[in-house]
Amino acid sequence: MKTTTTLINELRRIARQDGVSDPAALRERLKALVLARLTQRPTALNPAPATGPHVILVVGVNGSGKTTTIGKLGAAFVRSGKKVVLGAGDTFRAGAVEQLRVWSERAGADLIAGGEGADPAAVLHDTLEAAKARGAQVVLCDTAGRLQSKKPLMEELGKVHRVIGRAVPGAPHEVLLVLDGTMGQNALSQARIFGEVTGVTGVVLTKLDGTAKGGVVIAVMEELGLPVKFVGVGEKVDDLRPFDAAAFVEVLLGESP
């Protein structure tokens, strides 16, 4: 509501100031207001370090699409000529390691995994040591889905973050929060709490291949300053796209049918 109210008040001010009353013209002004918010921060990934692997930690709640996102992102890095290692830090969900193994094969990336129920921080530490030994340029770290309201699980995620930083100084260089595009207000809570624990640097918005439009990311950017960096638009290996703010606004606020 906070972001919505702010936008409405700004639009009213513009309407009075410029004498605009035509609905189509007001819609264009609204598009401009939203676009300005979504482009306040760079949407590209943070730059890789001068030496050592570029470490990306991926977090989010259960079912948001983290593992699929990691597979697609890994494939994109491989296509660009990078040597990529995936770390199977989701040791809790049955089948998570096997799912990531399938994605690693599709992507052409190496996989480091422990047994089911293993300490995720230990698995990701081993992943980073293996990546350094193999001369990998990119490491993508999976984590188990967890509700932001579950304090012990969030504390575990904080431990994972610290272990990564000890294995590779300055890492993780990017922390991507995967948000389900069908989510509403809860997505803002997720972004706030995951950000407090892991220092989230950007958002991946998934499941935009259906009716979801993902408008909540406007509030995420407005209130928390977190840019959208990628969007998921399907289940295929190349169905992860860099975020295009102008195209997103057109889909979100285009003329109603």
HELIX and SHEET records of a PDB file:
HELIX    1   1 LYS A    2  ASP A   18  1                                  17    
HELIX    2   2 PRO A   23  LEU A   38  1                                  16    
HELIX    3   3 LYS A   66  ARG A   79  1                                  14    
HELIX    4   4 ALA A   96  ALA A  107  1                                  12    
HELIX    5   5 PRO A  120  ARG A  134  1                                  15    
HELIX    6   6 LYS A  151  ALA A  167  1                                  17    
HELIX    7   7 ASN A  186  THR A  198  1                                  13    
HELIX    8   8 VAL A  216  LEU A  224  1                                   9    
HELIX    9   9 ALA A  245  LEU A  253  1                                   9    
SHEET    1   A 8 ASP A 110  ILE A 112  0                                        
SHEET    2   A 8 VAL A  84  GLY A  87  1                                        
SHEET    3   A 8 VAL A 138  CYS A 141  1                                        
SHEET    4   A 8 HIS A  54  VAL A  59  1                                        
SHEET    5   A 8 GLU A 174  ASP A 180  1                                        
SHEET    6   A 8 GLY A 202  THR A 206  1                                        
SHEET    7   A 8 VAL A 228  GLY A 232  1                                        
SHEET    8   A 8 LEU A 240  PRO A 242 -1                                        
END                                                                             
